[in-house]
């Protein structure tokens, strides 16, 4: 079983990788706007990242305010939870 901190780090890493792929595919599509395979690939990673962001918000709190509705907490912790760059992860 993975330690909670390790799971959080893995999830943040995966979200970062998906974000990188999305940005790169967006730039590729700027110069290849009719590449259907690239559009499908981008859509796939957007869905994956949105799902990962939702799962992260449910476990650890939202990374974006737009994911706050996915939190399963009974308390508003947006400003009091550790931020990813604060070293908790």
Secondary structure, 3 states (H helix, E strand, C coil): CCCHHHHHHHHHHHHHHHHHHHHHHHHHHHHCCCCHHHHHHHHHHHHHHHHHHHHHHHHHCCCCHHHHHHCCCCCCCCCCCCCHHHCCC
